[in-house]
Amino acid sequence: MTSAEIRPDAAREAAGPHGHDGAAGATSAEPVWWGWGPAFAHQPLPAGVADVLTQLGIPVRPSRPVALADVRLPPVRLSATARHALVAIVGEGHVRLEAEVRVRHCRGRSTTDLLLLRSGDASAAPDAVVLPADHDEVLELLRVATRERIVVVPYGGGTSVVGGLAPPAAQGRPVIALDLRRLDRLGRIDRESGTVELDAGLRGPRVEELLAPHGLTLGHVPQSWEYATIGGFAATRSSGQASGGYGRFDELVVGLRVATPAGGWELGRAPASAAGPDLRALVLGSEGAFGVITRVTVRVHPLPAHRVHEGWRVPDFATGTRLLRDLAARDLRPTVCRLADETETLANLAGPTATDDNDTSEAGAGAGGCRLITGFEGSGAAVAERAARVAEILRAGGATALGPDAGLDWERGRFRAPYLRDALLDLGVFAETLETAGFWSSLPALYTGVRQALTDTLGRAGLAPVVMCHVSHLYATGASLYFTVVSAQGDDPVATWRTAKAAAGEAIVAAGGTITHHHAVGTEHQPWLGAEIGGLGLDVLRSVKRTLDPAGILNPGVLVP
């Protein structure tokens, strides 16, 4: 069994239910503090990978994280008065100041976040971690934080990759991470309407575990699914791997309960309304800057009776994107659709998860072209009919069917990327991602521009970059592009990546793409937010911030400049 076959199952087991005890330190189910997933799910890359990297000009230099005891933490700035006020609300055991707990709530899980943590830099750690039990406790905590001028960072699964958990505008004020894991209850199930109420602290696997006995599924499975939470899905406008069948998370939300420094807020009382602008949109994607999402009412689906993933080979990336555009125009989007470009296809086939079956298939390294994965979920008859119609269009456009193994390989390794990233970091190799989306007419220029910006910037630094891309989400009018970069680290990988990311951001704006399709704005994408929504749009966000959070305690500097 390969490492890819072990990791996803182990990670799903690790991401299982967590109770009401509020423990925020290390458990067997918690990810390691320096990376993704639990320790038992981490395995080194096979020795042959180092040879491939060397052939690409990427040096391998083993690099392990420092010991936890050697991580540098700032002193706690929380006053005794403030701490007592917080304890009075949530209880002594739910205000945590231990070093390990603070480290575990420091930053998110981008590569730059991890590089800093692995080097021992936890300068962005909160002064305390506070674990409320319900909506009312969150409201009380926000009142105390406003009075005591404490910065509050809402914390779900800690999976942000855009600087969403390290507010740059704290300006010396004490900071608490508001860990919502105790908000983990399944609320009312409205079978007639097809909706359920979910507490914001529920993780993706736990939601499916709670819904399955009722014959239901949320169907929202992003790559962060093992650890990300319902509140995080809403606050970042997440998009799951099966968005073609179930929709983006913001499309599933019908109601929200929010705690703000200005008071509680309930949104969504009908399936559709003309009662002014839809204010739910102000909360969806707000990244903890306007309020703390405590409960979400979502549309759910019956558990699919049948699920299938299939593999295809298309001659090249341009042909593949044209075929996907044709499918979207005919309203034939598969539930899952992933088109890898030539570089990513070769990397997947030659990488540590390749099996003998992959290597000898039509999509083997000698065949060239690009790999396309399609997936379908639903009743048996509906899946068969839709898959057949999609197959007809793909074959007519020059695609070649690869049989079930390619689809099975993707499904088996669908959560492996963060584990592979950590293993590459252990070898001193840099690996990071970024994403965007554009209209079909602008997609070729967007793809070329971003790829060139990354290749040129990192190439000038002498880091031998490998830039890969895949299409992961389809719309009638366009699609997303998800880029993965692997390179040498160089002397200052954090600074070098920020330069490369800036070049990519400029290329995205120049080609008419969005600065983020599903990763959110955070602090990393903020420099280009004005180019996307305009100066007036920024003023609108600032006005909302002043109304809901007049003291500016919620994630200051994240989303709202």
C-alpha positions in Angstrom: 0.0 0.0 0.0 1.4 3.4 -0.9 1.6 6.4 1.4 -1.3 8.0 -0.6 -3.5 5.1 0.2 -2.8 5.4 3.9 -2.9 9.2 4.4 -6.5 10.1 3.4 -8.1 7.3 5.5 -5.9 8.2 8.5 -6.7 11.8 8.2 -10.4 11.2 8.0 -10.2 9.1 11.2 -8.2 11.8 12.8 -10.8 14.4 11.9 -13.7 12.6 13.7 -16.0 13.9 16.4 -14.8 16.1 19.2 -16.8 16.6 22.3 -17.6 19.4 24.7 -14.6 19.3 27.0 -13.0 22.2 25.2 -9.5 20.7 25.1 -7.4 22.8 22.7 -4.1 21.1 23.1 -2.6 18.1 21.3 -4.7 14.9 21.1 -4.4 11.9 18.7 -7.0 13.6 16.5 -5.3 17.0 16.4 -2.9 18.0 13.6 0.8 18.4 14.4 1.6 22.0 15.4 4.1 22.4 12.5 2.0 21.0 9.6 -1.2 19.3 8.5 -2.9 16.3 9.9 -2.0 14.0 12.9 1.5 12.7 13.4 0.6 9.1 12.7 -0.6 10.1 9.2 2.8 11.6 8.2 5.2 9.5 6.2 8.4 10.4 4.4 8.4 10.6 0.6 9.9 7.6 -1.2 13.6 7.9 -1.8 13.0 8.1 -5.6 11.3 11.4 -5.2 14.6 13.0 -4.1 16.2 11.8 -7.4 13.3 13.3 -9.4 13.7 16.7 -7.6 17.5 16.7 -8.2 16.9 16.0 -11.9 14.6 19.1 -12.0 17.3 21.2 -10.4 15.7 21.4 -7.0 18.2 20.5 -4.3 17.1 18.3 -1.4 18.3 19.5 2.0 16.6 17.7 4.9 14.9 20.3 7.1 13.0 19.4 10.2 11.0 21.7 12.4 12.5 22.9 15.7 11.4 21.2 18.9 8.2 22.7 20.4 10.1 23.8 23.5 12.3 26.0 21.2 9.4 27.9 19.6 9.7 31.6 20.4 6.5 33.0 21.9 5.7 36.7 22.8 4.8 37.4 26.4 1.2 37.3 27.4 -0.3 40.8 27.3 -3.7 39.9 28.7 -4.3 41.7 32.0 -5.5 39.8 35.1 -8.7 41.9 35.0 -9.4 40.9 31.4 -8.6 37.2 32.1 -11.0 37.1 35.1 -13.7 38.6 33.0 -13.3 36.0 30.3 -13.2 33.2 32.8 -16.4 34.4 34.3 -18.1 33.8 31.0 -16.7 30.5 29.8 -15.1 28.9 32.9 -11.6 28.5 34.1 -10.8 25.5 31.9 -11.8 27.3 28.7 -9.4 30.2 28.9 -6.1 28.7 27.9 -2.7 30.4 28.1 -0.4 27.3 27.8 2.5 27.7 25.4 1.5 24.7 23.2 -2.1 25.8 22.9 -1.0 29.3 21.8 1.4 27.8 19.2 -1.4 25.6 17.9 -3.5 28.7 17.3 -0.7 30.7 15.7 -1.3 31.6 12.0 -2.9 29.3 9.5 -1.6 26.6 7.3 -0.1 28.3 4.3 3.5 27.3 3.4 4.8 30.7 4.6 2.9 30.1 7.9 4.5 26.7 8.3 8.0 27.9 7.4 7.8 30.5 10.1 6.4 28.0 12.7 9.0 25.3 11.7 11.8 27.8 12.3 10.4 28.6 15.8 8.8 31.9 15.0 5.4 32.1 16.8 5.4 35.9 17.1 1.8 36.0 15.8 0.5 33.7 18.5 -2.6 34.8 20.5 -2.2 35.7 24.1 -4.9 33.3 25.1 -7.3 30.8 23.5 -10.9 31.1 24.6 -13.5 28.4 24.0 -17.1 29.5 24.3 -19.9 27.0 24.5 -22.7 28.8 22.6 -23.9 31.9 20.9 -24.7 33.8 24.1 -21.2 33.2 25.4 -19.7 34.5 22.2 -21.8 37.7 22.5 -20.6 38.2 26.1 -17.0 37.6 25.1 -17.3 40.3 22.4 -18.7 42.8 24.9 -15.8 42.2 27.3 -13.3 42.3 24.4 -14.8 45.7 23.3 -14.5 47.1 26.8 -11.0 45.8 27.4 -9.7 46.6 23.8 -8.9 42.9 23.2 -8.5 41.8 19.5 -10.6 38.7 18.7 -9.7 36.2 16.0 -12.5 33.7 15.3 -10.9 30.3 14.9 -12.5 27.3 13.3 -10.1 24.6 12.0 -7.1 26.9 11.6 -6.8 26.1 7.8 -6.5 29.6 6.4 -3.9 29.9 3.7 -4.2 33.6 3.1 -3.1 35.2 6.4 -6.6 35.2 7.9 -5.6 34.3 11.4 -2.8 36.8 12.2 -4.4 40.3 12.2 -1.7 42.8 11.3 -3.6 45.7 12.9 -3.6 44.5 16.6 -1.2 47.4 17.3 0.1 46.1 20.6 -3.3 45.1 22.0 -3.8 41.7 23.6 -5.2 39.1 21.2 -7.4 36.1 21.9 -8.2 33.2 19.5 -11.9 32.5 19.8 -11.9 28.7 19.2 -15.4 27.6 18.3 -14.9 23.8 18.6 -17.4 23.6 21.5 -20.2 24.9 19.2 -20.6 21.4 17.7 -24.3 20.6 17.8 -26.6 19.5 15.1 -29.8 21.6 15.3 -33.2 21.3 13.7 -33.6 19.0 10.7 -36.4 20.3 8.5 -37.0 17.3 6.2 -39.9 18.9 4.4 -37.8 22.0 3.4 -34.6 20.0 3.0 -32.6 22.1 5.5 -30.6 21.6 8.7 -29.1 23.9 11.4 -25.4 23.3 12.1 -23.3 24.9 14.8 -20.3 26.8 13.4 -17.7 24.7 15.1 -18.6 21.4 13.4 -15.9 20.0 11.2 -16.6 18.6 7.8 -16.3 14.9 8.7 -18.4 15.3 11.8 -21.2 16.9 9.8 -21.4 13.9 7.5 -21.3 11.6 10.5 -24.3 13.4 12.0 -26.3 13.6 8.8 -25.7 10.0 7.6 -28.2 8.3 10.0 -30.9 10.6 8.6 -30.0 9.6 5.0 -28.6 13.1 4.3 -25.4 14.7 3.1 -24.1 18.3 2.9 -21.9 17.3 0.0 -19.4 20.0 0.7 -15.9 18.5 0.6 -13.0 21.0 0.0 -9.5 19.8 0.4 -9.5 21.3 3.9 -12.5 19.2 4.8 -10.7 17.1 7.4 -10.3 20.1 9.7 -12.2 23.1 8.4 -15.5 24.0 10.0 -19.0 25.0 9.0 -18.3 28.6 10.2 -15.1 28.6 8.2 -16.8 27.4 5.1 -19.3 30.3 5.4 -16.7 33.0 6.4 -14.5 32.2 3.4 -17.2 31.3 0.8 -15.6 27.9 0.4 -16.0 25.7 -2.7 -15.9 22.0 -2.4 -14.5 19.4 -4.8 -18.1 18.3 -5.7 -19.3 21.9 -6.4 -20.6 20.9 -9.8 -23.3 18.8 -8.2 -23.9 20.4 -4.8 -22.8 24.0 -5.4 -20.5 26.3 -3.5 -21.0 26.6 0.2 -22.5 30.1 -0.1 -25.1 28.6 -2.5 -26.1 26.1 0.2 -26.6 28.7 3.0 -30.2 29.7 3.7 -29.8 31.2 7.1 -27.1 32.6 9.5 -26.8 33.4 13.2 -24.1 35.9 13.9 -22.7 37.4 17.1 -21.3 40.9 16.6 -19.9 43.5 19.0 -23.1 45.5 18.1 -25.4 42.6 19.1 -26.8 39.4 17.7 -28.0 39.1 14.1 -30.3 36.6 12.5 -30.5 36.4 8.7 -32.5 34.3 6.3 -36.2 33.6 6.9 -37.4 32.4 3.5 -36.0 30.6 0.5 -36.0 33.8 -1.5 -36.8 37.4 -0.7 -37.1 40.9 -2.3 -36.8 42.7 1.1 -33.9 44.8 0.0 -30.3 43.5 -0.7 -29.5 40.1 0.6 -27.6 40.9 3.8 -26.4 37.3 4.2 -23.9 38.2 1.5 -22.3 40.7 3.9 -21.5 37.8 6.3 -20.6 35.1 3.8 -17.0 35.8 3.0 -16.6 38.3 5.8 -13.6 36.3 7.3 -14.4 37.1 10.9 -14.1 40.9 10.4 -17.8 41.7 10.8 -19.0 39.2 13.4 -18.6 35.6 14.6 -20.8 33.1 12.8 -22.3 30.8 15.4 -24.9 28.8 13.5 -25.6 28.2 9.8 -28.8 26.8 8.2 -28.0 24.9 5.0 -29.7 23.0 2.3 -28.9 19.3 2.4 -29.3 16.4 -0.1 -30.2 12.8 0.1 -27.2 10.5 0.4 -26.3 9.5 -3.1 -27.1 5.9 -3.9 -24.3 5.7 -6.5 -21.0 7.5 -6.8 -18.4 7.0 -9.6 -15.2 8.8 -10.7 -13.8 8.3 -14.1 -10.5 9.2 -15.8 -9.9 10.6 -19.3 -6.9 11.8 -21.3 -7.3 14.8 -23.5 -4.6 15.9 -26.0 -3.7 19.2 -24.3 -4.9 21.7 -21.8 -6.5 24.0 -24.3 -8.6 21.2 -25.8 -9.6 20.2 -22.3 -10.8 23.6 -21.3 -12.8 23.9 -24.5 -14.5 20.5 -23.7 -15.3 21.7 -20.2 -16.7 24.9 -21.6 -18.9 22.8 -23.9 -20.1 20.7 -20.9 -20.9 23.8 -18.8 -22.8 25.4 -21.7 -25.0 22.3 -22.1 -25.7 22.2 -18.3 -23.8 18.9 -18.1 -21.3 19.8 -15.4 -20.1 16.6 -13.6 -20.4 16.6 -9.8 -16.6 16.5 -9.7 -14.4 17.8 -12.5 -10.6 18.2 -12.4 -8.5 18.9 -15.5 -4.8 18.9 -14.9 -2.4 20.6 -17.3 0.5 18.8 -18.9 2.9 19.6 -16.1 0.6 18.5 -13.3 -0.4 15.4 -15.2 3.2 14.3 -15.6 3.9 15.1 -11.9 0.9 13.1 -10.7 1.9 10.1 -12.9 5.6 10.2 -11.9 5.0 11.1 -8.3 4.9 9.1 -5.1 1.3 8.0 -5.5 1.7 6.5 -9.0 0.8 2.8 -9.2 1.8 0.2 -11.7 -1.7 0.5 -13.2 -1.2 4.2 -13.7 2.2 3.8 -15.2 1.0 1.3 -17.9 -2.3 3.1 -18.7 -3.1 5.2 -21.7 -2.3 8.2 -19.6 1.2 6.9 -18.7 4.1 9.3 -19.1 4.7 8.2 -22.7 1.2 9.1 -23.8 1.4 12.8 -23.1 -1.6 15.0 -22.9 -3.6 16.0 -19.8 -5.6 14.0 -17.3 -9.3 14.8 -16.7 -11.3 13.4 -13.8 -15.1 13.4 -13.8 -17.3 12.3 -11.0 -21.0 11.7 -10.7 -23.3 11.2 -7.6 -27.0 10.4 -7.3 -29.3 7.6 -8.1 -28.0 4.8 -10.2 -30.1 5.7 -13.3 -29.3 9.4 -13.1 -25.6 8.8 -12.7 -25.5 6.4 -15.6 -27.4 8.7 -17.9 -25.4 11.8 -17.1 -22.1 10.0 -17.3 -23.0 8.6 -20.7 -24.0 12.1 -22.1 -20.7 13.6 -20.8 -18.7 10.7 -22.2 -20.3 11.2 -25.6 -19.2 14.8 -25.7 -15.7 14.1 -24.4 -15.1 11.4 -27.0 -16.4 13.6 -29.8 -13.9 16.2 -28.7 -10.9 13.9 -28.8 -10.8 12.6 -25.2 -9.8 9.0 -24.5 -11.4 7.0 -21.6 -8.9 5.6 -19.1 -11.1 3.2 -17.2 -11.9 3.2 -13.5 -8.4 3.1 -12.2 -7.6 6.8 -12.9 -10.8 7.9 -11.1 -10.1 5.5 -8.2 -6.6 6.9 -7.9 -7.9 10.5 -7.7 -10.5 9.5 -5.1 -8.0 7.6 -3.0 -5.6 10.6 -3.0 -8.0 13.5 -2.9 -6.8 14.8 0.4 -3.1 14.0 0.1 -1.7 17.4 -1.1 -1.2 19.0 2.3 0.6 15.9 3.6 2.8 15.9 0.5 3.6 19.5 1.0 4.8 18.8 4.6 6.9 15.9 3.4 8.5 18.2 0.8 9.2 20.8 3.5 11.0 18.1 5.4 13.3 17.8 2.4 13.9 21.5 2.3 11.7 21.9 -0.8 9.2 24.8 -1.2 5.6 23.9 -2.2 2.6 26.3 -2.3 -0.6 27.0 -4.1 -2.8 29.9 -5.3 -6.1 30.0 -7.2 -8.2 32.3 -9.3 -11.1 32.2 -11.7 -12.1 33.9 -14.9 -14.6 34.0 -17.8 -14.1 31.5 -20.5 -12.9 34.2 -22.9 -10.2 35.3 -20.6 -9.1 31.9 -19.2 -6.3 31.2 -21.6 -4.6 34.6 -21.0 -5.2 34.2 -17.2 -3.5 30.8 -17.3 -0.6 31.9 -19.3 -0.1 35.2 -17.4 -0.1 33.7 -13.9 2.1 30.7 -14.9 4.6 33.0 -16.6 4.7 35.4 -13.7 5.5 32.6 -11.2 8.1 31.0 -13.5 9.9 34.2 -14.3 10.0 35.5 -10.7 11.2 32.3 -9.1 13.4 31.6 -12.1 15.2 34.9 -11.7 15.9 33.9 -8.1 17.5 30.7 -9.3 15.0 28.4 -7.7 14.2 26.1 -10.6 10.4 26.4 -10.2 7.9 23.8 -11.4 4.5 25.4 -12.0 1.4 23.2 -12.3 -2.2 24.0 -12.8 -5.7 22.4 -12.8 -9.2 23.5 -13.4 -11.4 22.4 -10.5 -14.7 24.3 -10.6 -16.9 25.0 -13.6 -19.5 27.6 -14.3 -21.7 28.4 -17.3 -19.6 31.5 -17.9 -16.1 30.4 -16.8 -13.9 28.3 -14.5 -11.3 28.3 -11.7 -7.6 27.8 -12.1 -5.6 26.3 -9.2 -1.8 26.6 -9.4 0.8 24.6 -7.5 4.4 25.7 -7.3 7.3 23.5 -6.3 10.8 25.0 -6.1 14.0 25.2 -4.2 13.6 27.3 -1.0 16.6 29.6 -1.4 18.0 31.7 1.4 14.7 33.5 2.3 11.8 31.5 1.0 9.1 33.6 2.8 10.3 36.8 1.2 10.9 35.2 -2.2 7.4 33.7 -2.2 5.8 37.0 -1.3 7.6 38.5 -4.3 6.3 35.7 -6.6 2.8 35.9 -5.2 2.8 39.7 -5.8 3.8 39.1 -9.4 1.0 36.5 -9.8 -1.5 38.9 -8.2 -0.6 41.6 -10.8 -0.9 39.0 -13.6 -4.4 38.0 -12.3 -5.6 41.6 -12.2 -4.1 42.3 -15.7 -5.9 39.3 -17.2 -9.3 40.1 -15.6 -9.4 37.3 -13.1 -10.5 37.3 -9.5 -7.9 37.5 -6.8 -9.4 34.5 -5.0 -11.9 31.9 -6.1 -12.3 30.1 -2.7 -9.2 30.8 -0.5 -10.6 34.2 0.7 -8.9 37.5 1.0 -7.2 37.4 4.4 -4.2 39.7 4.3 -2.3 38.2 1.4 -4.9 39.1 -1.3 -5.8 42.5 0.2 -3.4 44.6 -2.0 -5.6 43.7 -5.0 -9.0 43.8 -3.4 -9.5 47.5 -4.5 -8.7 46.5 -8.1 -11.6 44.0 -8.0 -14.3 45.8 -6.1 -13.2 49.4 -6.5 -12.6 52.2 -4.1 -16.3 52.7 -3.4 -16.6 49.0 -2.6 -13.8 49.3 0.0 -15.7 52.2 1.5 -18.8 50.0 1.8 -16.8 47.4 3.6 -15.4 50.0 6.0 -18.8 51.3 6.7 -20.2 47.8 7.5 -17.2 47.3 9.8 -17.8 50.5 11.7 -21.5 49.6 12.2 -21.0 46.1 13.4 -17.6 46.4 15.1 -17.2 50.1 16.0 -14.2 49.4 18.3 -12.4 47.4 15.6 -11.7 44.3 17.7 -12.6 41.7 15.2 -9.7 40.5 13.0 -8.5 44.0 12.3 -6.6 44.3 9.1 -8.0 41.0 7.7 -10.3 41.6 4.6 -11.0 45.2 5.4 -7.9 47.4 4.8 
